[in-house]
Amino acid sequence: MGEVKLSIFGFGNVGRATARVLLEKERVFKEKYGVSFKVVSISDRSGTVWLPEGMDLREVLNVKEAFGRLSAWSNDYEVYEFSPMEAVKEIDADIVIDVTNDKNAWEWHMEALKRGRAVVTSNKPPLAFHYAELTAEAGRRELPYLFEATVMAGTPIIGLLRETLLADSIEGIEGVLNGTTTYILTKMEEGVPLEEALKGAQRLGIAEHDPSGDILGFDAGYKATILHCLAFEPITFDEIEIRGIDGLPLEDVQRVRKEGKTLRLVASIERGSVSVEPKELPKESPLAVSSTQNAALIKTDLLGELLIRGAGAGLKETASGVVSDVITATIRLRGG
Ligand SMILES: NC(=O)c1ccc[n+]([C@@H]2O[C@H](COP(=O)([O-])OP(=O)(O)OC[C@H]3O[C@@H](n4cnc5c(N)ncnc54)[C@H](OP(=O)(O)O)[C@@H]3O)[C@@H](O)[C@H]2O)c1
């Protein structure tokens, strides 16, 4: 498989960062892995640009950045009004990349697998609600279904649990998996009220478009659910306990700080139980991360305690996870 056809869904921050990495590292990927990627379609909510011969990513990036929507393009390429489901059925691709925030995307992930396409995604809800069905379908068809960027962006916790720690039995995982709440709690420690700290996070582009998922703990909950599915057995997001940082009094955060500790939104994952809640941590705890850093402490029977810490958000950091998965999927598709 020298040339691999990619169909990209979502051309927001992560979609465009993914396109940039594919563009900038084209030669490296060719030399290192002997592979060329041909992007045959890109979709946003306004439309799908589809060119079976492959498109010039520079041009598509220019159009999206200049006009904000792919449907603005009318010159060289056809723009189609497909739903993602129609696009998956219609467009011939080896790998479908979902970098949307479409909560119902699991339906078209499933369709992609049924049509023999590998799937790479950074979108959490499909896995947090349908992990068992999706991975079973991929397994039946021997197709890659990869999701490194769903948890800790490109910091490879998924690969660690899925590919590396194969001899170990996981005993538990504790993690700080949402950078927005870490940023807000750090600001609250400095005396800034939650609403104001949230506005700051939005200005910096750290918070999701709809920040309620961060504040209420849903984002960390999706990620913790995915980690449970990998480390133990499949569960769904409906089965977990979540308490976010909404309504957390400023005085509480400052009191914890005065006591020489720090508050973080911590996900605790054990067999059959997942909870997300604000917890007091000693300042020197490895989970007392700052900014958009994430950290997870994994306990196993053989290795003992293992700490993984790194970027939990960011554009090139998330694109690292997405494109690494695209390369892994390619290697597997060609039988490696
Ligand atoms: N940003 C990060 O640091 C990060 C880290 C890890 C994971 N993620 C996850 O990665 C995904 C993308 O994040 P992002 O920051 O790039 O979000 P974003 O900037 O809001 O981009 C989302 C993109 O998806 C498109 N989209 C949504 N529904 C669609 C549909 N039904 N069909 C076609 N396109 C659709 C949007 O179209 P329009 O452009 O027309 O609105 C937009 O281009 C999310 O699931 C997010 O949770 C993000």
PDBQT file of the ligand as one rigid body, heavy atoms in Angstrom, charges set to zero:
ROOT
HETATM    1  N1  LIG A 401      -8.716  20.921  20.547  1.00  0.00    +0.000 N 
HETATM    2  C1  LIG A 401      -8.065  20.011  21.283  1.00  0.00    +0.000 C 
HETATM    3  O1  LIG A 401      -7.036  20.298  21.927  1.00  0.00    +0.000 OA
HETATM    4  C2  LIG A 401      -8.558  18.579  21.320  1.00  0.00    +0.000 A 
HETATM    5  C3  LIG A 401      -7.804  17.607  21.999  1.00  0.00    +0.000 A 
HETATM    6  C4  LIG A 401      -8.238  16.262  21.982  1.00  0.00    +0.000 A 
HETATM    7  C5  LIG A 401      -9.429  15.944  21.339  1.00  0.00    +0.000 A 
HETATM    8  N2  LIG A 401     -10.173  16.930  20.730  1.00  0.00    +0.000 N 
HETATM    9  C6  LIG A 401     -11.414  16.531  20.076  1.00  0.00    +0.000 C 
HETATM   10  O2  LIG A 401     -11.222  16.644  18.653  1.00  0.00    +0.000 OA
HETATM   11  C7  LIG A 401     -12.447  17.031  18.016  1.00  0.00    +0.000 C 
HETATM   12  C8  LIG A 401     -12.211  18.306  17.226  1.00  0.00    +0.000 C 
HETATM   13  O3  LIG A 401     -11.805  19.339  18.112  1.00  0.00    +0.000 OA
HETATM   14  P1  LIG A 401     -11.590  20.833  17.570  1.00  0.00    +0.000 P 
HETATM   15  O4  LIG A 401     -10.925  21.581  18.659  1.00  0.00    +0.000 OA
HETATM   16  O5  LIG A 401     -10.959  20.790  16.215  1.00  0.00    +0.000 OA
HETATM   17  O6  LIG A 401     -13.111  21.335  17.410  1.00  0.00    +0.000 OA
HETATM   18  P2  LIG A 401     -13.659  22.455  16.422  1.00  0.00    +0.000 P 
HETATM   19  O7  LIG A 401     -12.606  23.477  16.156  1.00  0.00    +0.000 OA
HETATM   20  O8  LIG A 401     -14.981  22.883  16.980  1.00  0.00    +0.000 OA
HETATM   21  O9  LIG A 401     -13.906  21.672  15.045  1.00  0.00    +0.000 OA
HETATM   22  C9  LIG A 401     -14.932  20.749  14.868  1.00  0.00    +0.000 C 
HETATM   23  C10 LIG A 401     -15.084  20.528  13.381  1.00  0.00    +0.000 C 
HETATM   24  O10 LIG A 401     -16.039  19.496  13.153  1.00  0.00    +0.000 OA
HETATM   25  C11 LIG A 401     -16.936  19.922  12.146  1.00  0.00    +0.000 C 
HETATM   26  N3  LIG A 401     -18.185  19.192  12.311  1.00  0.00    +0.000 N 
HETATM   27  C12 LIG A 401     -18.985  19.091  13.392  1.00  0.00    +0.000 A 
HETATM   28  N4  LIG A 401     -20.028  18.275  13.134  1.00  0.00    +0.000 NA
HETATM   29  C13 LIG A 401     -19.860  17.850  11.860  1.00  0.00    +0.000 A 
HETATM   30  C14 LIG A 401     -20.589  16.986  11.001  1.00  0.00    +0.000 A 
HETATM   31  N5  LIG A 401     -21.702  16.399  11.413  1.00  0.00    +0.000 N 
HETATM   32  N6  LIG A 401     -20.124  16.772   9.739  1.00  0.00    +0.000 NA
HETATM   33  C15 LIG A 401     -18.985  17.371   9.300  1.00  0.00    +0.000 A 
HETATM   34  N7  LIG A 401     -18.240  18.182  10.074  1.00  0.00    +0.000 NA
HETATM   35  C16 LIG A 401     -18.688  18.431  11.324  1.00  0.00    +0.000 A 
HETATM   36  C17 LIG A 401     -17.067  21.434  12.343  1.00  0.00    +0.000 C 
HETATM   37  O11 LIG A 401     -17.575  22.034  11.172  1.00  0.00    +0.000 OA
HETATM   38  P3  LIG A 401     -17.641  23.647  11.006  1.00  0.00    +0.000 P 
HETATM   39  O12 LIG A 401     -16.209  24.071  10.785  1.00  0.00    +0.000 OA
HETATM   40  O13 LIG A 401     -18.486  23.839   9.797  1.00  0.00    +0.000 OA
HETATM   41  O14 LIG A 401     -18.224  24.162  12.275  1.00  0.00    +0.000 OA
HETATM   42  C18 LIG A 401     -15.601  21.758  12.620  1.00  0.00    +0.000 C 
HETATM   43  O15 LIG A 401     -14.897  21.889  11.388  1.00  0.00    +0.000 OA
HETATM   44  C19 LIG A 401     -13.476  17.186  19.152  1.00  0.00    +0.000 C 
HETATM   45  O16 LIG A 401     -14.205  15.989  19.261  1.00  0.00    +0.000 OA
HETATM   46  C20 LIG A 401     -12.608  17.438  20.381  1.00  0.00    +0.000 C 
HETATM   47  O17 LIG A 401     -13.229  17.050  21.589  1.00  0.00    +0.000 OA
HETATM   48  C21 LIG A 401      -9.753  18.222  20.696  1.00  0.00    +0.000 A 
ENDROOT
TORSDOF 0
